[in-house]
Amino acid sequence: MAFSSSNSGGPMVDMNVTPLVDVMLVLLIIFMVTMPPETYPIGVDLPIPSIKPPPPSTANPIDLKIDANGAITWNGSSMPLESLRGAMQVEADRYSDAMQQPVIQIDTNPDAEYDTLAKVLAAAKNAGLIKIGFVEH
């Protein structure tokens, strides 16, 4: 038992927390090691490095706008969501080489619902269009 150095003459009553801290650190390490990390695989098509870069696309970009009401505008003309997939398929079929496809520039209103954007992206993916960009506000 530890004794105090003061003149009180009684035993020291302070609790020694070092063993408690040691036990807590060991438990923390055990929980960190045994807990499986939560990972969700996301498929990402990364660019492949090449010595000779492909020639730039000569196709005019497609300006696609989604307003707050969910209405879609294709190069300035209104287009319903149902016919968007067909229009994208026509653009994809027009170019045999995927690198020559036009860039789809999507401009989304900040108040637009994500569901509309997700349907537009799904239509582009299903049509085989790979060059998609987002316009920054």
N, C-alpha and C positions, 0 to 999 in steps of 0.2 A: 504494500500500500504506500502511496506517495504522501509525503508530508510537505506542508507549506513552509516557506522560508520566512514568513512573517512571524511576529512575536506572539501570535494567537495561541500557538501550541497545539491546535487541533488538526485533525487529518484534512487533506484536500478533498473537496467534494465535487470538483469539476469532472464531468464525464469525458472520457477519452473517446473521441469520435473517429479515430484513425481506423480501427477494425471495421466500423460501420461503413466508412467510405470505401474501404477495400472490398468488402462484400458487395456493395452496390455496383462498383465498377466491374467486378467479375460477372455479376448477373447481367449487366448491360452488354458486355461483350458476348456472353452466351446467347442472349436474345438476338443480337445483331447477326451472329454467325448462323444461328439455326433458322431464322426467318427467311423464307424464300423471297427473292426480289420479284416484284410484280412487273412483268414486261409484256407489252402488247406488240406483236410484230406488225409493222406497217411497210407495205411494199412500196419502194421508191425506185424509180428508174433513174439511176445516176448516169451522167454523161460518160462516154467512153473516150479516153484521150486518143488522139490520132495525130500523126505527123502532118498530114495534109487536111486542113479543115474543109468542111463542105462549102460550096459556094453559097452566098447569101440568097435567100428566097426572093424571087422576082414578083411574087404574088402580093397584091395589096392586102394590108391587114384588115381584119373584120372587126368593126367596132360594135360590140354588143353591150347594151345598156339595160340595167334592171332598175326600175324606179321603185319608190316606196310602196306602190300599190301592187307590185309584182308584174307589171307590164314589161315586156321585152321589146327592145328596139334593135333591129339588125341593120347596120349602116344607115341609120336615120329613118328607116321605115318600120312601122309597127308589125310585130309578128307574134302570133299566139304560141304558147309553149308547146302545144301538140304538134305543130308543123316545124318546130325548131330542129328536131332530130332528122327530119327529111332534108332540110336545108344543109345541115352539117354533113350528112351523108353525101350529098351532091358535091360539096366542097372537097370532101375526102377522096371521092372517086375521080375528081378532076385531075388530081396529081398522083402519078404512080409512085413517085419517090416521097417518102414521108418528110424528108428534110426540105422539100420544095413547097410544102403546104403553107397556107397563109397563117399568120399569127392571129389568134383570137384574143382581142383586148377587151377584157370584161371590166366594165365600169359599173359598180354597184352602189346604189344609194345607201348611206349608213342606216336608214330606217327600214330597208327592205328585209323581208324574212329570209332566213338562211335556207329554208326549204326550197325556195325558187332557185337560189344559186346552186344548191346541191343537184337539182334536176337538170340545170344547164350543164354543169360539169359532168354529170352522168351521161347526158346526151352526147357531149363532145367525146367522152371516152368510148362510148358504144359505137360512135361513127368512125373512130380511129384517128381523130385529130389529136396530135400530141403537143402542138405549140400553143400553149395557153398562157396568157399574161394577165395581170391585174393592174388596173389604173389606180394610182395612188392619189388620194385627195389631199 
